Amino acid sequence: MSATVGAETASSSADTSERSVLLLWMIFTGLSVFAVVLLWRYGLLHLMIISDRTYISSVIAVLYIVTCFHCFWRTRAIAHEGEVARRCRAILSVPGGARGLDEDARALPGGLVTDHIRSLAQKARAQAAGRIDQTLLLRSLADRLRGSNGFGAFVSDTLMKLGLLGTIIGFIIMLAPIATLDAADKVAMKSSMGLMSDGMAVAMYTTLAGLIGSILVKIQYYMLDAATQRVFSDAVMLTETHVTPALERHLGTPA
């Protein structure tokens, strides 16, 4: 009875942990959407779109939206792995839970953490006796948990460079009329001032869009990396305190 209650409590804790990871991402995204709605309401986004003749700001916005969907997908995957790790702990921590390591750990829920536990069990069966070293397997688990999280750093750097590219193009547009500027020709002077104003708008808007997009992407993937690290730490604690001791006891049992 107590084991069942413990398993239900751990499952509830897992669900809460999963929701907390996704909730943090949704709160941040909700605030970002609210800011975008305000900017659109006051016409600032429309002004940016029509002022940026290079459309670099629009490209930055589209790339940011795609990155948000990728971050949500990765956050959902990490939240699931956190739930798997806690369910595995609930199964293995009860009396007799070590039997869950038999038959390729079929009693455990599917996931990367469970795959790591299965690999440990296979390694334990392959070696005759001795302490189980899971260093290399943990490195593999860390790489698999990180997955495509590095995409965030790539996009953040790309958004920054797109903003700088827009700055350079804007200054080129702004300075181009100066070479042919004739102070005596008022019509040409007025046209040149218009081109210079357009160039400055391109430079400022693209730089602003690139900086804001880069910062927001970094914040999202910082939260994702922190969640990934927590899941990996949970997996290490689980295997070191429940899995490897049980497997080593099994190896030490005489046939």
Secondary structure, DSSP 4 states (H G I P E B T S, - for coil): -HHHHHHHHHHHHHHHHHHHHHHHHHHHHHHHHHHHHHHHHTTHHHHHHHH-TT-HHHHHHHHHHHHHHHHHHHHHHHHHHHHHHHHHHHHHHSTTGGGGGSGGGTTSPPSHHHHHHHHHHHHHHHS-SS----HHHHHHHHHHHHTTTHHHHHHHHHHHHHHHHHHHHHHHHHHGGGGG--TT-HHHHHHHHHHHHHHHHHHHHHHHHHHHHHHHHHHHHHHHHHHHHHHHHHHHHHIIIIIHHHHHHHHHS--
